[in-house]
């Protein structure tokens, strides 16, 4: 096996290397206009660049490495009149066919301008791809890359892509993978004004792409050599309540309407309250107690004013030539975001800065340098998959992943975290502090118009922190040093209503998560048009990386769950290489490719993965039961294994006529899971039983004098035996031009995935995206007490580790119908039919055999394994999804002119409507003896977004635009799929909806109960009330 791998590597590296995925190709034939004969030796240039070619003996020319966009291409030859074709559309990784006919030179015409004809169908596209250009992004309601992906074919209303989970997509900006290598999740803030072209590869893609089983989102930023261009935009969402139900802190809430001063006039607060305030020199009268109650029910300003803040953002780009051989792009964006629910920070800002410099060193050599910085201080919905079921889950204890979403949440008065034993997760989550830095250096050398080489070195760094530090006066250090927590006004002894409880006297910053990781990519690409029929590409990349992640929480003094252990950081690597041949034969285009992927966590681990820190007495190398005993340089350490995957791929495009093309794709795709699942450090905790017999202060870090055990419910440990997640995908379809008026694209696909580390995905307990998410195996090791966590003399252990055992079966049909002829009335209709399900195999619980004193082996429990049942994924992937996109406009110079202003011209209206079929569920009324599964349907999903804009001319050739973006135009809302008793009441009692309840004390002290319909939690969280965004932009 090792020899085979070595042979594959040598074979792939000996040939030259790969396409960057940021440019296209222009090719064609040049003939004499009169005789029709071919013209060898004619010159073809792409104007505004230094790219060009000369026709060969057969009149053919080929120009590689052409930037995407609308270009002008000129053909010339001595004795013939120059011909320039304008509006030549070049797309990433595609060939633009452009033929010329030259006429003999006359005195009347020195040059002929011709608008390039667009082919009715794309003849060389072998897999599904959707593209959005700068103009399409500007006129659409979308304002981010994520929203632009959302409107594409195959993308579900929950973000799923072709039946998958939507978390395995790779975001590439100018060829740089923007994913966090620890979790394989992406954080992309690229402003749309900087994008030249964006493509979504949702089907099978060529061998040059890897490590993405869902999709490739490929973004190329703008550049210009003709002149300086700039644009600026500001956008605002007015203050308001953008969730269903009353404001969380409304004066109409029951703690204000049901509890009045009369209660305090008639009821004493108890001896402990009275004694405390008398010791403080206060007299706890009824007036005093009423005042304290009002103080208590006054929330922090940062939480109570969430509906009183305007959201602002601004972005701009500047790009153009510095000199004849240097051009520059500078672009930035800043969003002063406002969260939908109460949060710890007043604002959740996010920002980015992009710079790109192209330097034409010589006629055939170009150097590109770029730097990108992104960041956010986010207290809203999580931006990355840390703390999700795809990562460590709720491993940090007090790091809350929910939100306050109803006035009945008892914790809405303070952002102070409660002990995890309290069982309530609806707290304002701690802010995420994310910073990414990306630098890239790319050297492109053109050997000839048919051959070029590209060498790049790029660096991507992610720093992620999640904590409450610096936000409150009582800190982790105070808690660790046993400083007494202040009471007033944070303590109320006997609450007259259940929505107001005592605030917990614990620090708010004692739980935190930190991750720092980077990767350096060395990549070599080579492309050559070997002959008229073969475009050959080959390439490799090597990525050395660094990972340092730790988290810590609290389970009540003096215990501290954490994974900040010795030797926690490591330096993994990835390697890939591929060969690709695009065969352009008569009547057929074939893409043949082979990809090799390898990775190694490059970490010394214990010989038994089930006891990574050698805590158990029965583990070789253990010093004493419960002590951290693993030594990476010791005799019991082993190196993580090398993982290898080969991915053959083939794509075929077969033009039947000039208006019809069939396409087929088959491929193997392999994706490395996040390093957290392969080499993540397992969470341990101290139960307050140190070896020395005395209690040590809690700390984030390990203590060599304390004994520890593993935590099974707080996060999974990495499994170094995990390899690639594997998927096979088939795709077949056709593109049809209908009389030059309509375009029809029909594609059928099938995806078969196995060895997955999850069978669903969940971000936070309040926002479920599926069931049975991250897969894990629970291991019982304690020979005395195998299922408990109480310390025992011979060591305690029950842990959970990541495991591969998920499978996904997805199949579907995608249909897209679009108009072509009417520039002022453009329509796209997209229909997706999707069927997907998941299953799992392998163990769920294992009991480690324990050696006995007599030499026998005893196993104290029965191993358990996954059943054969499957999960229906209609929550992610509705069977039927319908999208209608319309762009209506008034022509230029339409209507009367008032001075220099034309009020009726250049209006644009974009409407985007989405329908998703109802989710099916199983329900049988009492007395119904049927057992048919999924026998009921819930409610369909409807959403309409819109954008209305007016463009107008300004002085100096500038153009302005005013726009209104409207999300959820018709204010649609949809009831969540209910469960349990709520579902029973709804089905059996004429649609009875859930209620919320609160207990309270009446003025005379007698108990009572308040009940009202739930207005907050019964509706889908992805369909919130109407939002309006006002924007003004200027472009030159």
VEXLUMTI-443499 format. One record per residue (C-alpha): x, y, z. Coordinates in steps of 0.2 Angstrom, whole numbers, plus 5000, padded with zeros to 4 digits. Example, Ala and Ser with C-alpha at 12.3 -4.5 7.8 and 13.67 -1.06 7.14 Angstrom:
BEGIN
5062	4978	5039
5068	4995	5036
***
This chain:
BEGIN
5000	5000	5000
5014	5012	5005
5023	5008	4988
5007	5011	4979
5004	5028	4987
5022	5033	4984
5021	5028	4965
5005	5039	4964
5013	5054	4972
5028	5053	4960
5017	5050	4945
5007	5065	4949
5021	5077	4953
5032	5073	4938
5019	5080	4927
5016	5098	4927
5002	5106	4939
4985	5113	4940
4973	5126	4936
4970	5140	4948
4951	5140	4946
4951	5159	4944
4952	5161	4925
4945	5155	4909
4950	5152	4891
4946	5160	4874
4949	5150	4858
4943	5150	4840
4946	5150	4821
4951	5165	4810
4946	5164	4792
4946	5175	4776
4929	5184	4775
4928	5182	4756
4935	5165	4752
4932	5156	4769
4950	5150	4769
4959	5149	4786
4972	5162	4790
4988	5156	4799
4998	5169	4808
4984	5180	4812
4986	5189	4829
4973	5189	4843
4974	5200	4859
4963	5202	4874
4962	5221	4875
4967	5229	4892
4978	5214	4896
4995	5207	4889
4986	5191	4884
4986	5186	4865
4990	5172	4853
4994	5169	4835
4984	5157	4824
4992	5140	4820
4993	5132	4803
4975	5127	4804
4969	5144	4809
4966	5140	4827
4971	5150	4842
4970	5147	4861
4972	5160	4875
4973	5153	4892
4973	5162	4909
4960	5175	4904
4951	5184	4918
4933	5182	4920
4921	5196	4915
4915	5206	4899
4931	5209	4888
4936	5215	4871
4946	5204	4860
4954	5210	4844
4960	5200	4828
4972	5207	4816
4983	5202	4801
4994	5212	4789
4983	5217	4774
4967	5214	4783
4956	5226	4793
4956	5224	4812
4940	5217	4820
4936	5219	4838
4923	5209	4847
4915	5218	4862
4905	5210	4877
4915	5194	4876
4909	5184	4891
4923	5174	4899
4918	5162	4914
4929	5154	4926
4936	5137	4921
4926	5138	4904
4930	5140	4886
4923	5155	4876
4923	5151	4858
4926	5166	4848
4928	5165	4829
4934	5179	4817
4932	5183	4799
4944	5196	4792
4941	5207	4777
4955	5214	4766
4960	5231	4771
4952	5246	4763
4954	5265	4765
4936	5267	4772
4938	5256	4788
4953	5255	4799
4944	5244	4812
4927	5235	4813
4918	5234	4830
4907	5219	4832
4897	5213	4847
4901	5196	4851
4887	5183	4849
4883	5172	4865
4881	5154	4861
4863	5148	4865
4870	5135	4877
4887	5132	4885
4894	5118	4876
4909	5114	4887
4900	5113	4904
4901	5095	4911
4894	5098	4928
4881	5109	4937
4887	5127	4940
4878	5143	4944
4886	5160	4941
4883	5178	4947
4892	5193	4939
4895	5210	4947
4879	5217	4938
4868	5203	4944
4874	5205	4962
4871	5224	4961
4853	5222	4955
4848	5208	4967
4841	5209	4984
4856	5199	4991
4869	5208	5001
4881	5195	5006
4889	5179	4999
4878	5168	5009
4862	5176	5003
4869	5174	4985
4872	5156	4988
4854	5154	4995
4845	5158	4979
4854	5145	4968
4847	5129	4962
4850	5114	4973
4851	5125	4989
4838	5122	5002
4829	5134	5013
4840	5128	5028
4856	5130	5018
4857	5112	5013
4865	5109	4996
4859	5094	4986
4852	5084	5001
4868	5087	5011
4870	5096	5028
4876	5113	5020
4892	5113	5031
4904	5105	5019
4905	5119	5006
4922	5127	5003
4923	5146	5000
4937	5151	4989
4942	5169	4987
4954	5172	4972
4959	5154	4974
4962	5154	4993
4952	5142	5004
4944	5153	5018
4939	5139	5029
4945	5136	5047
4955	5121	5046
4951	5115	5064
4932	5114	5061
4931	5115	5042
4918	5129	5044
4919	5146	5035
4919	5164	5040
4917	5175	5024
4913	5194	5025
4918	5198	5007
4908	5213	5001
4898	5210	4985
4905	5227	4977
4922	5219	4976
4916	5203	4967
4920	5201	4948
4911	5184	4947
4905	5171	4959
4901	5153	4954
4893	5139	4964
4898	5122	4959
4885	5111	4967
4887	5096	4956
4902	5086	4952
4917	5096	4949
4934	5093	4941
4949	5084	4950
4957	5101	4953
4944	5104	4967
4944	5094	4983
4940	5094	5001
4922	5099	4999
4908	5086	4998
4894	5099	4997
4899	5113	4985
4913	5125	4979
4909	5143	4981
4922	5152	4970
4924	5171	4971
4935	5181	4960
4938	5199	4965
4938	5214	4953
4953	5222	4944
4955	5234	4930
4969	5241	4918
4960	5254	4908
4956	5267	4922
4952	5269	4940
4935	5263	4946
4927	5266	4963
4911	5263	4972
4904	5267	4989
4888	5261	4997
4879	5264	5014
4865	5254	5020
4853	5255	5035
4840	5245	5044
4829	5256	5055
4827	5251	5073
4813	5239	5077
4808	5223	5084
4812	5209	5072
4805	5194	5080
4787	5188	5083
4778	5192	5099
4780	5207	5111
4797	5215	5116
4806	5204	5129
4806	5219	5140
4789	5226	5136
4780	5236	5150
4765	5225	5145
4774	5209	5152
4767	5201	5168
4781	5206	5180
4775	5224	5177
4756	5222	5176
4753	5208	5189
4766	5214	5203
4762	5231	5210
4768	5240	5226
4752	5233	5235
4761	5216	5236
4775	5223	5246
4763	5233	5257
4755	5217	5262
4770	5204	5262
4786	5203	5272
4802	5198	5262
4809	5186	5276
4822	5187	5290
4837	5184	5279
4833	5199	5268
4828	5210	5283
4844	5205	5293
4855	5208	5278
4849	5226	5274
4849	5230	5293
4867	5226	5293
4870	5238	5279
4861	5251	5288
4845	5251	5278
4827	5249	5284
4818	5236	5273
4801	5244	5272
4788	5241	5259
4794	5256	5250
4812	5250	5250
4807	5233	5245
4797	5239	5230
4811	5250	5225
4823	5235	5225
4811	5225	5215
4810	5239	5202
4829	5239	5202
4830	5220	5199
4817	5221	5185
4828	5234	5176
4839	5224	5164
4856	5230	5158
4855	5243	5144
4864	5232	5132
4851	5219	5133
4835	5230	5135
4838	5241	5120
4840	5228	5107
4825	5235	5097
4830	5253	5099
4846	5252	5088
4848	5256	5070
4859	5244	5060
4872	5253	5048
4884	5247	5036
4896	5254	5023
4907	5247	5010
4917	5253	4996
4930	5247	4983
4944	5256	4973
4953	5248	4959
4963	5253	4944
4981	5255	4936
4995	5263	4946
5006	5262	4931
5006	5253	4914
5011	5237	4923
5004	5238	4940
4985	5238	4945
4978	5238	4963
4962	5234	4972
4957	5241	4989
4940	5236	4996
4932	5236	5013
4916	5234	5023
4910	5238	5040
4893	5232	5047
4887	5239	5064
4875	5224	5067
4861	5223	5078
4855	5206	5085
4837	5200	5083
4836	5195	5102
4844	5203	5118
4862	5201	5118
4877	5206	5129
4884	5219	5117
4875	5234	5110
4881	5230	5093
4889	5215	5084
4901	5223	5071
4909	5213	5057
4921	5220	5045
4933	5215	5031
4947	5223	5021
4954	5217	5004
4969	5222	4995
4976	5215	4979
4990	5220	4968
4995	5214	4951
5012	5217	4945
5017	5213	4927
5035	5210	4929
5038	5206	4911
5027	5203	4896
5025	5184	4901
5027	5185	4920
5014	5192	4932
5015	5193	4951
4999	5195	4962
5000	5199	4980
4984	5200	4991
4980	5202	5009
4963	5200	5017
4958	5204	5035
4941	5199	5042
4933	5201	5060
4918	5201	5071
4913	5204	5089
4898	5194	5087
4885	5192	5101
4871	5185	5089
4869	5169	5080
4886	5159	5079
4896	5163	5064
4906	5147	5064
4903	5129	5069
4912	5130	5086
4901	5123	5100
4890	5114	5087
4886	5096	5086
4899	5096	5072
4912	5101	5084
4913	5099	5103
4895	5102	5107
4892	5111	5124
4909	5106	5130
4913	5122	5139
4900	5120	5152
4894	5138	5155
4896	5143	5137
4878	5145	5132
4873	5142	5114
4854	5147	5116
4846	5164	5117
4833	5173	5127
4818	5172	5116
4803	5175	5127
4798	5186	5141
4795	5171	5152
4814	5167	5152
4819	5169	5170
4837	5174	5165
4832	5189	5155
4837	5201	5169
4856	5197	5168
4869	5190	5156
4876	5181	5172
4878	5163	5167
4870	5150	5178
4877	5134	5184
4875	5120	5171
4865	5110	5184
4852	5123	5183
4846	5115	5166
4841	5131	5157
4851	5135	5142
4842	5151	5136
4855	5164	5141
4863	5177	5131
4878	5168	5123
4895	5175	5126
4902	5185	5111
4912	5177	5098
4928	5187	5094
4934	5181	5077
4949	5187	5067
4956	5180	5051
4971	5185	5041
4975	5179	5024
4990	5183	5013
4994	5176	4996
5008	5178	4983
5005	5171	4966
5018	5170	4952
5011	5167	4934
5022	5164	4920
5016	5162	4902
5027	5151	4891
5016	5153	4876
4998	5158	4873
4995	5139	4875
5005	5136	4891
5007	5144	4908
5013	5140	4925
5007	5147	4941
5015	5145	4958
5008	5152	4974
5011	5153	4993
4997	5158	5004
4994	5159	5022
4977	5159	5031
4976	5162	5050
4960	5161	5061
4959	5167	5079
4943	5162	5088
4938	5167	5106
4922	5165	5115
4920	5172	5133
4912	5185	5144
4929	5192	5150
4929	5211	5153
4910	5213	5152
4906	5211	5171
4914	5216	5187
4915	5199	5195
4928	5189	5186
4935	5172	5184
4950	5177	5194
4939	5183	5208
4930	5166	5208
4946	5157	5208
4953	5167	5223
4937	5164	5232
4932	5183	5232
4915	5185	5239
4902	5190	5226
4893	5206	5228
4875	5204	5232
4865	5220	5230
4856	5223	5219
4859	5206	5211
4849	5196	5225
4831	5195	5228
4826	5182	5241
4808	5178	5238
4801	5182	5221
4783	5186	5219
4783	5180	5201
4791	5165	5192
4799	5176	5178
4810	5185	5191
4822	5174	5201
4837	5176	5211
4852	5181	5201
4866	5168	5203
4881	5173	5213
4894	5166	5200
4907	5174	5189
4901	5177	5171
4918	5174	5163
4924	5158	5170
4919	5148	5154
4929	5151	5138
4935	5144	5122
4950	5149	5112
4957	5143	5096
4972	5149	5086
4976	5140	5070
4985	5143	5053
4989	5135	5037
5002	5138	5024
4998	5132	5007
5012	5129	4994
5004	5126	4977
5010	5124	4959
4999	5124	4944
5002	5120	4926
4991	5121	4911
4994	5118	4893
4984	5117	4877
4994	5102	4871
4985	5101	4854
4969	5107	4846
4959	5093	4856
4968	5092	4873
4969	5105	4887
4980	5097	4900
4981	5102	4918
4991	5095	4933
4995	5101	4950
4999	5098	4969
4998	5107	4985
5005	5105	5002
4998	5113	5018
5008	5112	5034
4996	5118	5048
4996	5122	5066
4982	5120	5079
4980	5126	5097
4962	5124	5104
4957	5124	5122
4941	5127	5131
4936	5127	5150
4919	5128	5159
4912	5126	5176
4902	5112	5185
4900	5121	5202
4915	5124	5213
4928	5117	5214
4926	5107	5198
4933	5114	5181
4930	5104	5165
4943	5109	5153
4955	5102	5139
4970	5113	5142
4982	5099	5144
5001	5097	5141
5005	5094	5123
4988	5100	5117
4994	5109	5101
5000	5100	5085
5005	5103	5067
4995	5092	5055
4997	5093	5036
4987	5090	5020
4993	5085	5003
4984	5084	4986
4989	5082	4968
4979	5079	4952
4979	5077	4934
4965	5084	4922
4963	5082	4904
4950	5092	4895
4947	5083	4878
4938	5094	4865
4934	5081	4851
4921	5084	4837
4904	5084	4845
4910	5080	4863
4920	5087	4877
4927	5075	4890
4935	5080	4907
4945	5066	4914
4953	5068	4931
4962	5059	4945
4965	5067	4962
4975	5061	4976
4972	5067	4994
4982	5063	5010
4983	5070	5027
4991	5066	5044
4987	5074	5061
5006	5073	5064
5003	5070	5083
5010	5058	5095
4995	5050	5104
4993	5036	5117
4993	5018	5111
4975	5017	5116
4964	5031	5109
4951	5027	5123
4962	5034	5136
4972	5048	5128
4979	5055	5144
4983	5038	5152
4972	5041	5167
4967	5023	5171
4978	5012	5181
4976	4998	5169
4983	5009	5155
5002	5006	5152
5012	5021	5157
4999	5027	5171
5008	5035	5186
4993	5034	5197
4975	5033	5194
4968	5049	5188
4984	5058	5185
4989	5065	5168
5002	5052	5164
5003	5052	5145
5021	5056	5138
5022	5060	5120
5040	5055	5120
5038	5039	5130
5037	5021	5125
5018	5020	5124
5016	5035	5112
5012	5031	5093
5011	5042	5078
4994	5046	5070
4992	5036	5054
4993	5043	5037
4976	5043	5028
4975	5042	5009
4961	5044	4996
4960	5043	4977
4946	5051	4968
4943	5047	4949
4931	5059	4940
4924	5060	4923
4913	5073	4915
4905	5073	4897
4897	5087	4887
4889	5081	4871
4881	5094	4860
4867	5086	4850
4864	5102	4841
4869	5120	4842
4854	5122	4854
4855	5106	4864
4869	5099	4875
4869	5083	4886
4880	5083	4901
4885	5068	4912
4897	5068	4927
4903	5054	4939
4915	5056	4952
4922	5051	4969
4924	5065	4982
4934	5064	4998
4934	5076	5012
4944	5077	5028
4934	5080	5043
4939	5095	5055
4954	5092	5065
4943	5093	5080
4936	5076	5076
4952	5068	5072
4964	5075	5085
4954	5086	5097
4959	5085	5115
4946	5077	5126
4938	5086	5140
4942	5081	5158
4937	5087	5175
4943	5088	5193
4929	5082	5205
4938	5090	5220
4948	5074	5225
4966	5079	5223
4980	5067	5227
4986	5078	5241
4969	5077	5250
4966	5096	5249
4955	5106	5238
4965	5116	5225
4958	5132	5217
4949	5129	5201
4959	5134	5186
4959	5133	5167
4975	5123	5167
4980	5105	5173
4987	5103	5190
5000	5088	5192
4994	5085	5210
4975	5082	5205
4967	5067	5198
4954	5069	5184
4942	5059	5174
4934	5061	5157
4917	5069	5153
4905	5060	5142
4892	5073	5140
4903	5088	5137
4911	5086	5120
4919	5072	5111
4937	5068	5110
4946	5066	5093
4948	5049	5085
4965	5048	5076
4959	5033	5067
4946	5044	5057
4949	5045	5039
4941	5053	5024
4922	5055	5023
4918	5047	5006
4905	5051	4993
4901	5045	4975
4890	5057	4965
4882	5055	4948
4874	5068	4938
4865	5068	4921
4856	5082	4912
4854	5093	4897
4853	5111	4892
4841	5117	4879
4839	5133	4870
4821	5136	4866
4819	5147	4850
4832	5160	4857
4819	5165	4870
4820	5153	4884
4834	5142	4892
4830	5126	4900
4842	5116	4911
4837	5099	4918
4848	5089	4929
4846	5073	4939
4859	5068	4953
4862	5055	4965
4874	5056	4980
4880	5041	4990
4890	5046	5005
4898	5035	5019
4910	5035	5033
4903	5052	5039
4906	5059	5056
4888	5065	5057
4871	5062	5051
4864	5079	5053
4870	5096	5060
4865	5107	5075
4870	5124	5080
4865	5127	5098
4851	5118	5107
4838	5131	5102
4840	5129	5083
4840	5111	5078
4844	5107	5061
4842	5088	5062
4842	5073	5074
4857	5062	5079
4870	5075	5073
4888	5072	5077
4892	5054	5079
4901	5047	5094
4904	5031	5104
4903	5031	5123
4916	5021	5131
4914	5013	5149
4931	5009	5157
4929	5010	5176
4930	4992	5182
4921	4997	5199
4908	5009	5193
4907	5009	5174
4892	5020	5171
4895	5034	5185
4906	5049	5187
4909	5048	5205
4927	5046	5209
4932	5028	5214
4948	5021	5221
4953	5012	5204
4949	5027	5193
4933	5033	5185
4929	5035	5167
4915	5036	5154
4920	5046	5139
4914	5050	5122
4924	5050	5106
4921	5055	5088
4917	5040	5076
4914	5037	5058
4898	5028	5055
4886	5040	5046
4879	5038	5028
4869	5049	5017
4858	5045	5002
4852	5060	4992
4844	5060	4975
4835	5073	4966
4830	5083	4950
4834	5101	4947
4825	5111	4933
4829	5129	4928
4819	5139	4915
4825	5157	4911
4821	5170	4899
4834	5177	4886
4827	5189	4874
4819	5203	4885
4832	5213	4894
4819	5223	4904
4809	5208	4909
4820	5194	4915
4813	5178	4924
4821	5163	4932
4811	5148	4938
4820	5135	4948
4812	5119	4954
4821	5106	4965
4815	5089	4969
4825	5081	4983
4824	5065	4993
4837	5062	5006
4839	5051	5021
4853	5047	5033
4858	5031	5043
4871	5026	5055
4881	5010	5058
4894	5005	5071
4895	5006	5090
4886	5018	5101
4893	5011	5118
4907	5000	5122
4913	4992	5138
4932	4989	5139
4937	4972	5144
4945	4973	5162
4959	4961	5166
4955	4951	5183
4968	4946	5196
4966	4928	5191
4971	4932	5173
4953	4931	5166
4944	4945	5157
4928	4953	5162
4917	4964	5153
4904	4974	5164
4892	4978	5151
4884	4974	5134
4890	4984	5119
4877	4993	5109
4877	4997	5091
4867	5008	5079
4851	5001	5073
4846	5000	5054
4833	5014	5055
4835	5030	5044
4831	5048	5047
4821	5057	5035
4829	5074	5031
4814	5084	5025
4818	5097	5038
4834	5101	5029
4828	5096	5011
4809	5098	5008
4804	5087	4994
4799	5101	4983
4807	5118	4982
4801	5132	4970
4810	5148	4967
4805	5162	4956
4817	5176	4952
4811	5192	4942
4821	5207	4937
4810	5221	4929
4817	5237	4923
4813	5253	4913
4824	5256	4899
4837	5270	4898
4830	5287	4892
4812	5280	4895
4799	5294	4898
4801	5313	4899
4817	5322	4904
4816	5335	4917
4832	5345	4915
4846	5332	4917
4835	5320	4927
4824	5307	4920
4812	5301	4933
4805	5286	4924
4821	5278	4917
4833	5265	4925
4821	5259	4938
4824	5241	4944
4813	5229	4953
4820	5212	4959
4807	5199	4966
4813	5183	4973
4799	5170	4979
4803	5154	4988
4791	5140	4991
4795	5124	5000
4783	5109	5002
4777	5104	5020
4787	5093	5031
4779	5076	5034
4778	5069	5051
4770	5054	5059
4754	5056	5070
4740	5044	5073
4725	5049	5083
4719	5039	5098
4710	5024	5091
4719	5024	5075
4727	5007	5073
4737	5011	5058
4756	5012	5059
4760	5021	5043
4775	5032	5045
4775	5050	5039
4757	5050	5036
4754	5068	5040
4760	5085	5032
4763	5101	5041
4763	5118	5033
4772	5124	5017
4785	5138	5018
4783	5154	5008
4795	5169	5008
4796	5184	4996
4811	5196	4996
4812	5211	4985
4823	5226	4980
4817	5242	4972
4831	5253	4965
4833	5269	4955
4849	5273	4946
4853	5291	4940
4868	5300	4932
4879	5311	4941
4893	5324	4936
4909	5317	4929
4902	5301	4923
4897	5295	4940
4882	5285	4943
4871	5285	4959
4858	5272	4965
4845	5273	4979
4837	5256	4984
4826	5248	4996
4828	5230	5001
4814	5221	5009
4816	5204	5017
4799	5194	5020
4789	5206	5009
4772	5199	5015
4777	5197	5033
4774	5178	5031
4776	5167	5047
4775	5149	5049
4771	5138	5064
4785	5126	5069
4782	5108	5068
4775	5104	5086
4779	5089	5096
4773	5079	5111
4758	5086	5120
4758	5102	5110
4756	5092	5094
4742	5081	5102
4733	5097	5107
4735	5105	5090
4729	5089	5080
4714	5084	5092
4708	5102	5098
4705	5111	5082
4723	5119	5080
4725	5123	5098
4742	5132	5100
4755	5130	5114
4754	5142	5129
4766	5149	5141
4763	5150	5160
4770	5159	5175
4765	5157	5193
4764	5173	5204
4758	5179	5221
4743	5190	5222
4742	5205	5233
4736	5195	5248
4751	5182	5246
4740	5168	5238
4747	5159	5223
4740	5161	5206
4744	5156	5188
4745	5167	5172
4742	5159	5155
4744	5166	5138
4747	5160	5120
4765	5158	5115
4769	5171	5103
4788	5169	5103
4794	5151	5101
4780	5143	5090
4786	5150	5074
4800	5145	5062
4816	5155	5067
4821	5157	5049
4806	5166	5044
4806	5182	5055
4795	5198	5052
4798	5210	5038
4814	5220	5037
4818	5235	5027
4835	5241	5022
4838	5258	5014
4854	5260	5004
4863	5274	4994
4877	5270	4982
4889	5279	4970
4899	5272	4957
4912	5278	4944
***
